Amino acid sequence: MAQALSSKLNDCRSCYKCIRNCPTKSISFRDGHASIDSEGCVLCGKCFLVCPQNAKEIRNDIEVAKELLKGDAPVYVSIAPSFLAAYPGASFATFEKALKALGFAGVEETAIGATIVKRAYDEMCDDGKHDVIISTCCHSINLLIEKYYPEAIQYLANVLSPMRAHAQDIKRRHEGAKVVFIGPCVSKKNEADMYPGFVDCVLTFLEFDNWLKEAGVEIESDPNPAKVEESLARLFPTEGGILATMKKDNPSFNYLSVGGMEESRQAIEDVLSGKVHNAFIEMSSCIGSCINGPAMKEESRRLVSNALRIHRAAGSKDFKTASYSFEEIKTRFFKSPKRVHHYTDEEIEAVLRSIGKTSKEDELNCASCGYPSCREKAIAVLDGKASVDMCLPYLMEKTKGIADHVVSSVSSPILALDESLKITLSNHAMTRLVGVKSRKDLYGHDVGEFFDPTLFALALGGTPTNHKKIYSEKYNKYLMVDVVYKEKYQAIIAVFQDISEEESRKRKNQVIAAESAKITEEIVEKNMRAVQEIAQLLGESTAETKVALKKLADTIERD
């Protein structure tokens, strides 16, 4: 079966936000894409929530649920009590109506299973056999302990989660039934996979919404929902809600609530350090508990109003449930090998050197790569989970170095300006052109100190300059200029060509051409006068010949 949470690689844009927010750093980054490391992931859903490209997706099990409905067995829904927060205005009655319209045989609240579980918690607190007990309703917390703090498994209450306790209860009351759980949690999919035989399919509220839209079914609002006094366990999805339902009648026990992955890790480490005794700790991976689960609709994720809504809907008495012995609701946990990185200082420092960190001062620990320190990032590189170019300061230095090298190697003078027409980049060819010692003498200065700012201002306004010849009186040079504004980078780029020598040759040629034209004109004029004089002489001679020939003809005719 596919993992409950995965990455859509083609949508990843290398922002590392998922890594920064992953409490266990169970995300690998290779070939420009982030992927979830299922072995280390505890399915808290943080990456799903924070990804700006929606590149994380929850496994869609709607078709699994539909196939169950096509079978002969009756299919029941166990609906998480956080449904009251996910669907403001709805009631259990309107939920039941919508689910039955989809074809389900019956609908019950998972809070029934929570009632069974909380009774077992009270028994454990009272039996005198336990020093510290950690609740086991949150599967992500259970995974965190199994994978990262296996020595703390002894403190986990070995009791079924409300989801599995309820599914077991439904199947005992309805022989052959199938159970679909609907709630705000990603990790419940994994819990159902790990413990087969309890829940046959898990849907998140997000999947359920899509199914309702597809089927054209709406969950109606209920302006006057019936108050059910026997519904105290509806408080379970709020922070401190488990404790609010327990009797807590052991005066020697401390009852504590912790919400959030980082806070839970600190609490677990406190327990392991021996600082905590005689305590029952309600623990949830989500701040605010399940009403702030990762598969809640964004517009429904409102801690205060959601908590108030749950408290108003919860009664003062327990759901009526069958009695179960502790043996009937016991569970087991899976101890994973503790993740230990066996790398020498030399190996770690070799990675650090590869990204330009040759001293402690170079280790900025800026966390832009997603890891809290440069050394942890180096270990991730050695683990094959990260690449060296994920270091933003290193990448910026590298890019700047390459850009400087490229710009410096260009023979044409170059300038880059910001939108206030201040110089931000240049090259050595430009320093030679304007007569300064180094590029630093240009940076931060207004371009108007060196050139007429008109062309740069025009480019900023959307009118680029393409191959325009200008004369700089300040430098006594003719220049060919191209100026363009790159809006994406908020930069004005100008490339110059010194065409002074070409212009000088052109002007010399123009002088020579003018002198040649003058001489030619004088020669032509003299020749024209000569031609005219010759023509005149020829004209007189022709006339005299004509007269002589006429006389000769007349004489011959008379004779």
Disulfide bonds with the S-S distance in Angstrom:
none
